[in-house]
Amino acid sequence: MTGVSVIMTVLNREGQVAASIESLLRQTRLPDEIVVVNDGSTDGTGDVLANLASKHPEIVVLEHENRGIGASLHRALSAATGDAVAIADSDDRYPAMRLEESLGLMEHTGADLVGGQTDTVLGRFVRFGPSRFPTDPGSVADRFDRGMGPLPHTTMMLRRSKVESFGSYRPMPRASDLELMLRWMRQGARVAVSPAVLAEHELRWEHLSVLTQRRWTSATAYARWISALDDGDVPTLDAWEAVRSGAERRAVWSEAAARVGRLAARGVLGTTRLRR
């Protein structure tokens, strides 16, 4: 395995995207290219990206009107040329060993998807403890059986040669990452998860809203369902929502409230600490 690409999509993150990309430029195993898709940003994100690209020839910036996260990830992945493709979020930061750790894990295990843990931060002062995604194969398989992602998308690296057989990202407004991981695993993709923290993940205050979590909960259920379908059989999210029963809709609201409660409980129980 030789080339390593990083792909990133960005929408209105002029205050965060430079720090994210700069953390990728400080890796112990430098990326051969960083493909960034600007998904129709209306703030100064485009200028920030243009400035970075003028200084670093390995940064490739693609622009299009707003199409959503799934379509943007699809375009970025289609443009990547590396044998291994790492995913990066435009408001997250990465420790210097992230790419080296991911590439080493992929080469050592022969896995098609690899990832690690995140350290989540909220605002300027709060840092949650590291995530606890299981690393043993049995527990990874159990998460798949329950329709849960095996690893955080912001830490993921995939084997590009498998895109042709397993498929790329679908044009979904949310949860396109979960859908891809579940679909790949259904088709036999091998997964390996590191215990190492590979990303500092930015949680925003809006994520603590029940309405926001309701949208994510619904999108997650949709992603689980369509991951077993061929492209031609996939309904739109709106069409799928329209035929859901009242009980299913109530369950989504209940799970959304529970998600917010779990996040709040982590703070109340003292699992947060000051962000440096």
Legacy VTK file of the C-alpha trace (Angstrom):
# vtk DataFile Version 3.0
C-alpha trace
ASCII
DATASET POLYDATA
POINTS 276 float
0.000 0.000 0.000
1.533 3.299 -1.036
-0.672 6.349 -1.459
-2.750 7.887 1.326
-5.551 10.345 0.576
-7.586 12.340 3.070
-11.080 13.472 2.088
-13.064 16.219 3.757
-16.326 18.031 3.105
-17.008 21.476 4.502
-19.986 23.789 4.817
-19.625 27.191 6.515
-16.678 26.363 8.766
-14.386 29.324 8.104
-13.404 29.425 11.779
-12.552 25.733 12.120
-11.431 24.262 8.808
-7.902 25.716 8.799
-7.038 24.147 12.163
-8.420 20.800 11.003
-6.397 20.780 7.769
-3.274 22.044 9.513
-3.458 19.106 11.935
-3.417 16.822 8.882
-0.348 18.619 7.541
1.542 17.807 10.763
1.148 14.047 10.533
4.058 11.674 11.116
2.892 9.977 7.904
2.005 12.896 5.670
-0.966 12.513 3.311
-0.199 12.378 -0.396
-3.288 14.480 -1.042
-6.098 16.173 0.854
-9.272 16.389 -1.213
-11.684 18.998 0.164
-15.195 19.495 -1.214
-16.685 22.892 -0.393
-20.408 22.123 -0.241
-21.703 25.563 -1.194
-20.394 27.535 1.784
-21.751 31.069 2.047
-19.230 32.393 4.577
-15.466 32.829 4.153
-14.702 29.100 3.953
-13.856 29.281 0.247
-11.231 31.969 0.861
-9.664 29.983 3.705
-9.424 26.897 1.483
-7.981 28.849 -1.440
-5.303 30.322 0.832
-4.327 26.899 2.171
-4.258 25.348 -1.303
-1.983 28.130 -2.574
0.596 27.165 0.061
0.210 23.383 -0.050
0.039 21.718 -3.488
-1.224 18.472 -1.952
-4.540 20.173 -1.108
-7.158 19.775 -3.854
-10.272 21.945 -3.453
-13.483 21.073 -5.311
-16.455 23.429 -5.304
-20.150 22.849 -5.938
-23.504 24.230 -4.866
-24.946 22.819 -1.660
-25.774 19.137 -2.242
-25.520 17.715 1.269
-23.006 15.585 3.112
-23.603 12.289 1.298
-23.244 13.710 -2.218
-20.165 15.698 -1.159
-18.485 12.660 0.391
-19.235 10.704 -2.776
-17.551 13.348 -4.910
-14.536 13.562 -2.610
-14.096 9.787 -2.556
-14.444 9.604 -6.337
-11.652 12.169 -6.705
-9.253 10.483 -4.245
-6.370 8.569 -5.797
-4.670 6.983 -2.770
-4.758 3.271 -2.006
-5.990 4.171 1.485
-8.520 6.958 2.034
-8.892 8.594 5.451
-11.976 10.618 6.327
-11.621 13.928 8.161
-14.273 16.291 9.511
-13.821 20.008 8.909
-14.288 20.961 12.568
-12.242 18.143 14.117
-8.513 17.963 14.846
-6.185 14.999 14.552
-3.180 13.852 16.592
0.062 13.631 14.656
0.080 9.822 14.575
-3.493 9.462 13.226
-2.619 8.473 9.629
0.363 6.362 10.645
-1.744 4.468 13.199
-4.605 3.895 10.756
-2.356 2.800 7.900
-0.407 0.463 10.161
-3.610 -1.123 11.450
-4.925 -1.596 7.907
-1.700 -3.191 6.708
-1.310 -5.397 9.805
-4.882 -6.721 9.852
-5.783 -6.630 6.159
-8.998 -4.815 7.104
-11.053 -2.842 4.606
-12.287 -0.313 7.199
-10.241 0.835 10.185
-10.708 3.492 12.836
-10.128 4.366 16.451
-11.459 6.398 19.344
-12.447 10.057 19.644
-11.983 12.578 22.426
-15.075 14.791 22.263
-15.061 18.462 23.181
-17.971 20.856 23.712
-17.435 24.589 23.491
-14.271 26.162 24.860
-14.121 24.508 28.258
-15.606 21.010 28.317
-13.885 17.809 27.235
-15.629 14.447 27.452
-13.700 11.274 28.108
-12.483 9.166 25.169
-15.018 7.040 23.326
-15.192 3.322 24.057
-15.781 1.656 20.722
-14.958 -2.049 21.119
-11.794 -3.355 19.516
-12.289 -7.123 19.713
-13.865 -8.734 16.618
-16.788 -10.272 18.508
-17.939 -6.962 19.963
-17.454 -5.200 16.616
-19.706 -7.823 15.011
-22.256 -7.362 17.804
-22.486 -3.640 17.072
-23.145 -4.454 13.430
-25.858 -6.949 14.396
-27.555 -4.150 16.369
-27.308 -1.735 13.430
-24.655 0.424 15.091
-21.558 1.847 13.476
-18.355 -0.052 14.357
-16.219 3.083 14.630
-16.430 6.909 14.551
-16.540 8.179 10.979
-14.085 10.985 11.728
-11.428 8.324 12.463
-12.212 6.052 9.519
-9.801 4.924 6.810
-11.029 2.703 3.983
-9.394 0.636 1.288
-10.158 2.425 -1.996
-9.966 -0.784 -4.055
-13.149 -1.963 -2.282
-15.276 1.017 -3.369
-16.045 -0.537 -6.746
-17.387 -3.748 -5.188
-18.980 -2.380 -1.981
-20.109 1.033 -3.228
-19.520 4.675 -2.335
-21.470 7.108 -0.161
-25.129 7.531 -1.011
-26.571 11.069 -1.431
-28.172 11.292 2.012
-28.584 14.507 4.051
-27.469 12.716 7.250
-26.080 9.346 8.417
-24.430 8.569 5.063
-21.403 7.396 7.050
-23.379 4.818 9.050
-25.128 3.592 5.907
-21.813 3.045 4.104
-20.255 1.179 7.027
-23.254 -1.116 7.497
-23.525 -1.770 3.748
-19.833 -2.623 3.497
-20.056 -4.971 6.483
-23.127 -6.696 5.036
-21.016 -7.489 1.987
-18.169 -8.928 4.013
-15.892 -5.961 4.630
-13.297 -6.617 7.312
-13.159 -4.063 10.141
-10.463 -3.280 12.708
-10.707 -0.711 15.505
-7.763 0.748 17.422
-7.931 1.667 21.123
-5.942 4.818 20.300
-7.614 8.245 20.200
-7.389 9.331 16.555
-9.515 12.496 16.579
-10.602 15.386 18.745
-14.270 15.592 17.824
-16.136 18.897 18.065
-19.602 18.561 19.610
-21.729 21.669 19.097
-24.404 23.009 21.451
-27.048 22.420 18.797
-26.372 18.690 19.165
-27.931 18.851 22.640
-31.292 19.819 21.137
-34.002 17.130 21.126
-35.067 18.370 17.682
-31.544 17.904 16.306
-31.272 14.470 17.874
-34.692 13.568 16.468
-33.407 14.295 12.954
-30.316 12.187 13.594
-32.307 9.345 15.161
-34.639 9.224 12.172
-31.730 9.367 9.719
-29.995 6.569 11.602
-33.047 4.316 11.329
-33.284 5.132 7.615
-29.593 4.341 7.117
-29.963 0.962 8.802
-32.917 0.088 6.600
-31.495 1.088 3.218
-28.056 -0.426 3.881
-29.562 -3.765 2.841
-31.074 -2.396 -0.386
-29.688 -2.048 -3.908
-29.361 1.493 -5.241
-32.442 1.187 -7.445
-34.619 0.138 -4.505
-33.738 2.992 -2.138
-36.621 5.423 -1.413
-35.929 9.022 -0.491
-35.811 9.907 3.198
-39.056 11.884 2.844
-40.850 8.964 1.165
-39.635 6.592 3.856
-40.713 8.980 6.623
-44.187 9.332 5.086
-45.038 5.635 5.510
-43.771 5.233 9.075
-46.324 4.331 11.714
-47.270 6.540 14.635
-45.546 4.157 17.036
-42.327 4.349 15.028
-42.445 8.139 15.022
-42.997 8.259 18.779
-40.090 5.882 19.281
-37.838 8.286 17.379
-38.765 11.178 19.682
-38.223 8.963 22.732
-34.771 7.902 21.563
-33.857 11.505 20.722
-34.739 12.624 24.253
-32.754 9.699 25.656
-29.712 10.706 23.621
-29.808 14.234 24.995
-30.262 12.820 28.497
-27.237 10.561 28.139
-25.063 13.465 27.028
-26.258 15.606 29.935
-25.689 12.763 32.400
-22.069 12.453 31.361
-21.551 16.031 32.492
-23.558 15.704 35.712
-21.691 12.543 36.664
-18.364 14.277 36.270
-17.099 12.556 33.152
-16.173 15.910 31.643
-13.126 17.974 32.413
-11.780 21.371 31.457
-10.608 21.646 27.875
-7.024 22.842 27.635
LINES 1 277
276 0 1 2 3 4 5 6 7 8 9 10 11 12 13 14 15 16 17 18 19 20 21 22 23 24 25 26 27 28 29 30 31 32 33 34 35 36 37 38 39 40 41 42 43 44 45 46 47 48 49 50 51 52 53 54 55 56 57 58 59 60 61 62 63 64 65 66 67 68 69 70 71 72 73 74 75 76 77 78 79 80 81 82 83 84 85 86 87 88 89 90 91 92 93 94 95 96 97 98 99 100 101 102 103 104 105 106 107 108 109 110 111 112 113 114 115 116 117 118 119 120 121 122 123 124 125 126 127 128 129 130 131 132 133 134 135 136 137 138 139 140 141 142 143 144 145 146 147 148 149 150 151 152 153 154 155 156 157 158 159 160 161 162 163 164 165 166 167 168 169 170 171 172 173 174 175 176 177 178 179 180 181 182 183 184 185 186 187 188 189 190 191 192 193 194 195 196 197 198 199 200 201 202 203 204 205 206 207 208 209 210 211 212 213 214 215 216 217 218 219 220 221 222 223 224 225 226 227 228 229 230 231 232 233 234 235 236 237 238 239 240 241 242 243 244 245 246 247 248 249 250 251 252 253 254 255 256 257 258 259 260 261 262 263 264 265 266 267 268 269 270 271 272 273 274 275
